[in-house]
Amino acid sequence: MSDQTTQKRIAEFVKAHGKPGTAVKAVVEPIGRAGARIVLVGADGAMGDVMAKDVESATNAVDAVDNVEQAEWDRETIAATKIGFAHRRKMASMQS
């Protein structure tokens, strides 16, 4: 995926799940040779993810989009997520 496409997808998530004065949180996770995953947490608690070719590209894409802040999986970020029943059920079925 190109850097511009990554930025566009982040911006689309911000438009759908952001709100003025509250930044969307972005956690960049390396996933080996496949690149990096950007997990987005919206102001409304929605989660989304975008793939990038590497951690540097992912970090640069996050920095290039307004109303997004780099984050870690800390208490604040985890508390901001709203995981619905359907997602919990899906994740539970993957444990079997």
Protein Blocks (a to p, Z undefined) as FASTA:
>chain_A
ZZklmmmmmmmmmmmmgcehiacddddddehjnopadddddfkopacddddfbfklmmmm
mmmpghiacddddfklmmmpccdfklmmmmmmmmZZ
